[in-house]
Amino acid sequence: MVLYVCPSGTSFGGLPAPIAHPCGRAAKALDDAGHRYEVKQVKGGLAKVWTLPKRAEDRAEVERLSGQRSVPILLLDGGEVITGSGAIVRWAKEHAPQPSA
């Protein structure tokens, strides 16, 4: 599976909820649940006004997969896409990998 994140990557996910970065929060939940995943960083961001002219181009793959340009999104191995940190956190907890025997 692939976690698409902004240029901040998987940082700041362990901070308290109101200030935790959404991409980092999603990655931390996947890590805490024991999931293995690839991280794909995409350029652009709403707070970085200078990136707006190229945002559509930089996030074309994210938009094709999810119908939106916002990250984080999680692309599951079967092709299903989960959008937003809250949904990814819930999915990670509900689908924790089972330990090998």
Residue pairs with C-beta under 8 A, 6 or more apart in sequence:
1 35
1 36
1 37
1 38
1 74
1 75
1 76
1 77
2 37
2 38
2 39
2 40
2 74
2 75
3 10
3 23
3 26
3 27
3 30
3 37
3 38
3 39
3 40
3 72
3 73
3 74
3 75
3 88
4 40
4 41
4 42
4 61
4 62
4 65
4 71
4 72
4 73
4 74
4 75
5 23
5 24
5 26
5 27
5 39
5 40
5 41
5 42
5 71
5 72
6 23
6 41
6 42
6 44
6 45
6 71
6 72
7 41
7 42
7 43
7 44
7 45
7 48
8 21
8 23
8 24
9 23
9 24
9 27
9 39
9 41
10 23
10 24
10 27
10 28
10 39
11 21
11 23
11 24
12 19
12 20
12 21
12 24
13 20
13 21
13 23
13 24
13 25
13 26
13 27
13 28
13 29
14 20
14 24
14 28
15 21
15 24
17 25
20 28
22 71
22 72
22 84
22 85
23 71
23 72
23 85
25 85
25 89
26 72
26 74
26 85
26 88
26 89
26 92
27 39
27 72
29 85
29 88
29 89
29 92
29 93
30 37
30 74
30 88
30 92
32 92
33 92
33 93
33 95
33 96
33 97
34 96
34 97
35 92
35 95
35 96
35 97
36 97
37 74
42 58
42 59
42 61
42 62
42 71
43 51
43 54
43 55
43 58
43 59
44 51
44 52
44 54
44 55
44 58
44 59
44 69
45 51
45 55
51 58
55 69
56 63
56 69
59 69
59 71
62 68
62 69
62 70
62 71
62 73
63 69
65 73
65 75
65 81
66 73
66 81
66 83
68 83
70 83
70 84
72 83
72 84
72 85
72 88
73 81
73 82
73 83
73 84
73 88
74 81
74 82
74 83
74 88
74 91
75 81
76 82
82 88
82 91
